[in-house]
Protein backbone atom coordinates (compact mmCIF):
# COMPACT_ATOMS: atom_id res chain seq x y z
CA UNK A 1 0.00 0.00 0.00
CA UNK A 2 2.85 2.36 0.90
CA UNK A 3 4.58 1.60 -2.40
CA UNK A 4 1.33 2.23 -4.29
CA UNK A 5 0.94 5.62 -2.61
CA UNK A 6 4.50 6.55 -3.48
CA UNK A 7 4.00 5.43 -7.09
CA UNK A 8 0.77 7.41 -7.36
CA UNK A 9 2.49 10.45 -5.90
CA UNK A 10 5.32 10.17 -8.38
CA UNK A 11 2.96 9.79 -11.32
CA UNK A 12 0.89 12.74 -10.12
CA UNK A 13 3.96 14.91 -9.74
CA UNK A 14 5.34 13.90 -13.11
CA UNK A 15 2.09 14.37 -14.97
CA UNK A 16 0.92 17.54 -13.35
CA UNK A 17 4.32 19.13 -13.68
CA UNK A 18 4.36 17.80 -17.23
CA UNK A 19 8.06 17.18 -17.25
CA UNK A 20 7.95 14.52 -19.91
CA UNK A 21 9.36 15.34 -23.32
CA UNK A 22 10.57 13.70 -26.45
CA UNK A 23 14.18 12.63 -26.09
CA UNK A 24 15.96 14.12 -23.11
CA UNK A 25 14.81 17.71 -23.63
CA UNK A 26 12.04 19.12 -21.51
CA UNK A 27 9.53 21.48 -23.11
CA UNK A 28 8.77 24.79 -21.46
CA UNK A 29 5.60 25.25 -19.51
CA UNK A 30 4.11 27.22 -22.41
CA UNK A 31 5.01 24.55 -24.94
CA UNK A 32 3.49 21.82 -22.82
CA UNK A 33 0.30 23.80 -22.27
CA UNK A 34 0.11 24.39 -26.02
CA UNK A 35 0.47 20.68 -26.76
CA UNK A 36 -2.12 19.79 -24.15
CA UNK A 37 -4.55 22.45 -25.38
CA UNK A 38 -4.28 21.33 -29.01
CA UNK A 39 -4.78 17.70 -27.98
CA UNK A 40 -7.84 18.50 -25.86
CA UNK A 41 -9.50 20.70 -28.48
CA UNK A 42 -9.10 18.02 -31.12
CA UNK A 43 -9.99 15.02 -28.96
CA UNK A 44 -12.98 16.73 -27.30
CA UNK A 45 -14.18 17.96 -30.68
CA UNK A 46 -14.61 21.52 -29.46
CA UNK A 47 -15.81 24.08 -31.96
CA UNK A 48 -13.60 27.08 -32.65
CA UNK A 49 -16.02 29.25 -30.66
CA UNK A 50 -16.01 26.90 -27.67
CA UNK A 51 -12.22 26.66 -27.72
CA UNK A 52 -11.88 30.43 -27.89
CA UNK A 53 -14.24 30.92 -24.93
CA UNK A 54 -12.55 28.48 -22.59
CA UNK A 55 -8.86 28.79 -23.49
CA UNK A 56 -8.27 31.61 -20.96
CA UNK A 57 -9.75 29.41 -18.21
CA UNK A 58 -7.59 26.48 -19.33
CA UNK A 59 -4.42 28.58 -19.17
CA UNK A 60 -5.36 30.02 -15.79
CA UNK A 61 -5.99 26.55 -14.37
CA UNK A 62 -2.86 25.01 -15.85
CA UNK A 63 -0.64 27.83 -14.58
CA UNK A 64 -2.16 27.55 -11.10
CA UNK A 65 -1.55 23.78 -10.98
CA UNK A 66 1.96 24.28 -12.34
CA UNK A 67 2.58 26.87 -9.60
CA UNK A 68 1.51 24.42 -6.89
CA UNK A 69 3.91 21.84 -8.27
CA UNK A 70 6.75 24.35 -8.47
CA UNK A 71 6.22 25.32 -4.83
CA UNK A 72 6.60 21.70 -3.74
CA UNK A 73 9.04 20.21 -6.24
CA UNK A 74 12.22 20.79 -4.21
CA UNK A 75 10.73 19.11 -1.16
CA UNK A 76 9.47 16.11 -3.14
CA UNK A 77 12.72 15.76 -5.06
CA UNK A 78 14.83 15.93 -1.90
CA UNK A 79 12.57 13.44 -0.13
CA UNK A 80 12.94 10.86 -2.89
CA UNK A 81 16.67 11.42 -3.30
CA UNK A 82 17.39 11.00 0.40
CA UNK A 83 16.01 7.53 0.97
CA UNK A 84 18.33 6.61 3.79
CA UNK A 85 17.39 7.17 7.41
CA UNK A 86 14.06 8.86 6.89
CA UNK A 87 12.40 9.66 10.16
CA UNK A 88 8.75 9.20 11.06
CA UNK A 89 8.47 13.01 11.10
CA UNK A 90 9.77 13.23 7.53
CA UNK A 91 7.24 10.65 6.37
CA UNK A 92 4.51 12.55 8.22
CA UNK A 93 5.53 15.80 6.53
CA UNK A 94 5.54 14.10 3.12
CA UNK A 95 2.07 12.71 3.75
CA UNK A 96 0.77 16.12 4.87
CA UNK A 97 2.25 17.88 1.85
CA UNK A 98 0.86 15.26 -0.50
CA UNK A 99 -2.66 15.46 0.93
CA UNK A 100 -2.61 19.26 1.06
CA UNK A 101 -1.38 19.43 -2.53
CA UNK A 102 -4.21 17.15 -3.67
CA UNK A 103 -6.75 19.27 -1.77
CA UNK A 104 -5.41 22.45 -3.36
CA UNK A 105 -5.54 20.88 -6.81
CA UNK A 106 -9.11 19.74 -6.14
CA UNK A 107 -10.15 23.27 -5.20
CA UNK A 108 -8.59 24.56 -8.41
CA UNK A 109 -10.39 21.88 -10.42
CA UNK A 110 -13.74 22.67 -8.80
CA UNK A 111 -13.36 26.37 -9.62
CA UNK A 112 -12.26 25.50 -13.16
CA UNK A 113 -15.28 23.23 -13.60
CA UNK A 114 -17.60 26.02 -12.43
CA UNK A 115 -16.19 28.27 -15.16
CA UNK A 116 -16.49 25.54 -17.79
CA UNK A 117 -20.14 24.94 -16.86
CA UNK A 118 -20.92 28.54 -17.81
CA UNK A 119 -19.35 28.10 -21.24
CA UNK A 120 -19.93 24.50 -22.37
CA UNK A 121 -22.69 21.90 -22.37
CA UNK A 122 -22.44 18.99 -19.94
CA UNK A 123 -21.64 16.67 -22.85
CA UNK A 124 -18.83 18.94 -24.06
CA UNK A 125 -17.36 19.10 -20.56
CA UNK A 126 -17.51 15.31 -20.34
CA UNK A 127 -15.62 15.01 -23.64
CA UNK A 128 -13.21 17.71 -22.47
CA UNK A 129 -12.33 15.87 -19.24
CA UNK A 130 -12.00 12.57 -21.12
CA UNK A 131 -9.62 14.25 -23.56
CA UNK A 132 -7.58 15.58 -20.66
CA UNK A 133 -7.32 12.09 -19.16
CA UNK A 134 -6.31 10.72 -22.57
CA UNK A 135 -3.57 13.33 -22.76
CA UNK A 136 -2.21 12.22 -19.39
CA UNK A 137 -2.35 8.57 -20.44
CA UNK A 138 -0.49 9.33 -23.66
CA UNK A 139 2.07 11.30 -21.67
CA UNK A 140 2.66 8.36 -19.33
CA UNK A 141 2.96 5.97 -22.27
CA UNK A 142 5.52 8.21 -23.98
CA UNK A 143 7.41 8.73 -20.73
CA UNK A 144 7.65 5.00 -20.12
CA UNK A 145 8.88 4.39 -23.67
CA UNK A 146 11.49 7.17 -23.68
CA UNK A 147 15.18 6.32 -23.87
CA UNK A 148 16.77 6.31 -20.45
CA UNK A 149 20.00 8.12 -19.78
CA UNK A 150 22.24 7.60 -16.78
CA UNK A 151 20.55 8.14 -13.42
CA UNK A 152 21.59 11.23 -11.55
Backbone torsions as a table, in degrees:
resi	resn	phi	psi	omega
1	UNK	NA	-42.2	-179.8
2	UNK	-63.5	-42.3	179.3
3	UNK	-64.4	-38.9	177.9
4	UNK	-62.5	-44.2	179.2
5	UNK	-61.4	-43.0	179.8
6	UNK	-64.9	-42.5	178.8
7	UNK	-63.6	-42.8	178.4
8	UNK	-63.5	-39.6	178.1
9	UNK	-62.5	-45.9	179.8
10	UNK	-62.2	-44.1	179.4
11	UNK	-62.9	-44.2	179.8
12	UNK	-60.0	-45.8	180.0
13	UNK	-62.9	-46.2	-177.9
14	UNK	-64.7	-42.3	-177.1
15	UNK	-72.7	-48.7	-176.0
16	UNK	-64.3	-40.1	177.2
17	UNK	-72.9	-18.9	176.9
18	UNK	54.6	53.3	-176.2
19	UNK	-94.8	13.4	-178.8
20	UNK	-92.6	137.8	179.4
21	UNK	-144.4	168.7	175.2
22	UNK	-73.5	140.4	-177.5
23	UNK	65.5	-143.4	-179.0
24	UNK	-105.4	1.2	179.5
25	UNK	-87.6	143.9	177.5
26	UNK	-104.9	131.1	178.1
27	UNK	-72.9	158.3	176.3
28	UNK	-71.2	167.6	177.6
29	UNK	-58.4	-44.2	-179.6
30	UNK	-62.9	-41.3	178.1
31	UNK	-63.2	-43.6	-178.4
32	UNK	-66.4	-40.9	176.9
33	UNK	-63.5	-37.8	177.4
34	UNK	-63.6	-44.6	178.1
35	UNK	-61.6	-45.1	-178.7
36	UNK	-64.1	-44.2	-179.2
37	UNK	-60.5	-48.4	-179.6
38	UNK	-59.6	-42.3	179.5
39	UNK	-61.7	-47.8	-177.3
40	UNK	-64.3	-45.1	-178.9
41	UNK	-59.7	-44.2	-179.6
42	UNK	-69.0	-49.9	-175.0
43	UNK	-66.7	-36.8	-179.3
44	UNK	-83.5	-5.0	179.4
45	UNK	56.2	47.4	178.4
46	UNK	-78.4	142.2	174.7
47	UNK	-72.2	164.5	178.4
48	UNK	-60.1	-37.8	-179.9
49	UNK	-67.6	-43.9	178.4
50	UNK	-61.8	-46.6	-179.2
51	UNK	-59.9	-43.0	-179.7
52	UNK	-63.3	-39.5	-178.6
53	UNK	-68.4	-36.1	-172.4
54	UNK	-101.9	-9.1	-178.8
55	UNK	-56.8	-42.7	178.5
56	UNK	-59.5	-35.7	178.7
57	UNK	-69.7	-39.5	176.9
58	UNK	-58.5	-50.4	-177.6
59	UNK	-64.0	-39.5	178.2
60	UNK	-61.6	-45.9	-180.0
61	UNK	-64.6	-48.4	-178.1
62	UNK	-61.0	-42.6	179.6
63	UNK	-66.0	-37.1	178.4
64	UNK	-65.8	-44.0	178.2
65	UNK	-64.6	-44.2	178.6
66	UNK	-58.0	-42.6	178.9
67	UNK	-61.1	-41.3	176.7
68	UNK	-60.3	-43.5	-178.9
69	UNK	-66.1	-40.8	179.2
70	UNK	-61.6	-40.2	179.6
71	UNK	-61.7	-30.9	-173.4
72	UNK	-105.6	-8.3	-170.2
73	UNK	-62.8	-39.1	-179.4
74	UNK	-63.7	-42.6	178.8
75	UNK	-62.2	-48.5	-179.1
76	UNK	-62.6	-44.3	-179.6
77	UNK	-61.4	-47.6	179.9
78	UNK	-62.6	-39.5	179.9
79	UNK	-60.5	-45.2	-177.4
80	UNK	-76.5	-25.3	177.1
81	UNK	-76.0	-34.6	-176.1
82	UNK	-99.0	74.6	-175.1
83	UNK	-79.6	-21.4	-176.4
84	UNK	-79.3	140.2	171.6
85	UNK	55.4	41.4	174.9
86	UNK	-72.8	137.1	-179.9
87	UNK	-90.8	165.6	176.0
88	UNK	-60.1	-37.0	179.2
89	UNK	-64.7	-38.0	178.1
90	UNK	-67.1	-41.0	175.9
91	UNK	-63.6	-41.3	179.3
92	UNK	-62.2	-42.4	178.7
93	UNK	-64.2	-41.3	177.6
94	UNK	-60.3	-46.1	179.4
95	UNK	-60.0	-45.0	179.7
96	UNK	-62.1	-46.2	179.8
97	UNK	-62.5	-42.1	179.8
98	UNK	-61.3	-50.1	-178.8
99	UNK	-63.9	-43.8	179.4
100	UNK	-64.0	-37.8	176.7
101	UNK	-62.9	-44.2	179.3
102	UNK	-64.2	-38.3	177.6
103	UNK	-64.8	-44.8	179.4
104	UNK	-62.2	-42.1	177.8
105	UNK	-64.6	-37.0	178.4
106	UNK	-65.0	-39.4	177.6
107	UNK	-64.1	-43.3	177.5
108	UNK	-60.7	-44.0	-179.8
109	UNK	-63.5	-41.3	179.6
110	UNK	-62.2	-43.2	178.2
111	UNK	-66.3	-39.0	177.4
112	UNK	-62.4	-46.0	178.5
113	UNK	-59.8	-40.8	178.8
114	UNK	-60.9	-38.1	178.1
115	UNK	-70.4	-40.8	178.8
116	UNK	-62.5	-39.1	-178.6
117	UNK	-60.7	-27.0	179.2
118	UNK	-80.0	-13.9	-173.8
119	UNK	-115.2	-25.6	-173.3
120	UNK	-128.4	157.3	174.2
121	UNK	-72.2	162.7	178.4
122	UNK	-59.6	-39.9	179.3
123	UNK	-64.4	-41.7	178.9
124	UNK	-64.3	-39.5	178.1
125	UNK	-64.9	-40.6	177.6
126	UNK	-59.2	-48.1	178.2
127	UNK	-63.1	-37.8	179.7
128	UNK	-61.1	-50.1	-179.8
129	UNK	-66.5	-35.9	175.3
130	UNK	-63.8	-40.4	178.1
131	UNK	-63.7	-39.1	178.7
132	UNK	-64.2	-42.1	176.9
133	UNK	-64.1	-38.8	178.0
134	UNK	-63.3	-38.4	177.8
135	UNK	-61.2	-45.7	178.9
136	UNK	-61.8	-41.8	179.4
137	UNK	-62.8	-45.3	178.1
138	UNK	-61.9	-38.0	178.9
139	UNK	-63.1	-43.9	178.3
140	UNK	-63.0	-45.3	-179.8
141	UNK	-59.2	-45.0	179.1
142	UNK	-65.9	-39.6	-179.7
143	UNK	-63.8	-41.8	-179.5
144	UNK	-69.2	-27.1	-178.4
145	UNK	-91.9	-4.0	-175.6
146	UNK	-69.9	153.1	176.3
147	UNK	-67.1	139.9	-178.1
148	UNK	-99.0	130.3	173.9
149	UNK	-93.9	-174.8	178.8
150	UNK	-65.6	144.1	178.7
151	UNK	-72.6	143.9	179.0
152	UNK	-91.9	NA	NA
